[in-house]
Amino acid sequence: MAASLSVSRLLLSSPTAPAMSTKTSLFPSAKTPSSKPSFASLPCKLHHQPKPLKFSTTTKSTISAAVSVGDKLPEATLSYFDPAGELQTTTISDLTKNKKAILFAT
């Protein structure tokens, strides 16, 4: 259809082209093209690229647990380096068995 509109515009705007009557028009059922193109009848196909997924390895939630005097501590494994530089591992139950303990964490 675009080619037929271009040809008919060329024929209508050419000063040397013979005058065409509506009875002898190349496209009798089509209206004469206007000076302003209309894009309303053209299909509008917009292809949007999907946005890339964003992954985050950081957590925004803070874990906090309050321990009061007399509460039993949850079982956990603790690791530390001894004075010789060797990695040592112990558990909460081993540290606090039959003892009172004060724990500090930073």
C-alpha positions, 0 to 999 in steps of 0.5 A: 500500500505504501508503494501505491501511495508513493506512486499516486503522490508522485503522479499527482504532484508532478507538473508534467503529468497529465491531469487525471480525472476521478473516473480514470484514476489508477485506484478508483476506490481509494481516496486521494492522499492527504498532504499529512500522512496518517499513521493511525491505520498502520500497525504499531508493533513495539518490541521492548527488550526485557529488563535484565534481572538484578541479583543481590547477594547481600541480605538486608535483614538483621538477625538479633536474639536477646538472651536473658540471665538464666536462659539456656543458650542455643547450641552452636559451634565456635571457632578461634585461633589459639596463640600458636595460630592453629584453628580451634573449634568448640561448642557452646555446651562445652564452654558452659557445662556446669559453669556460668559464662559471659559471652561478648560478640561483635 
